[in-house]
């Protein structure tokens, strides 16, 4: 299904959806317990959403990171590296405590 959705996004040339759908993939992978794929999709989301200057990208990615940590993945190397990358690129956002409900 993921491949079909990606093909349709490409056919339509929907840049906004292409940027934001990795956030949905990241949340789905987190719900499935695949933290490495979740972090990978989160990084993809952040890169794409930042590139199109989506105003809520930073808050959403920090919310997802907080959710990963609250779900027990704070000590996973991928999560630690992701947090470090986010802190370096957006030090002012690091204090948010928002969580997604899984």
Secondary structure, DSSP 4 states (H G I P E B T S, - for coil): -HHHHHHHHHHHT-HHHHHHHHHHHHHHHHHTT-HHHHHHHHHHHHHHHHHTT-TTHHHHHHHHHHHHIIIIITTSHHHHHHHHHHHHH-GGGTT-------
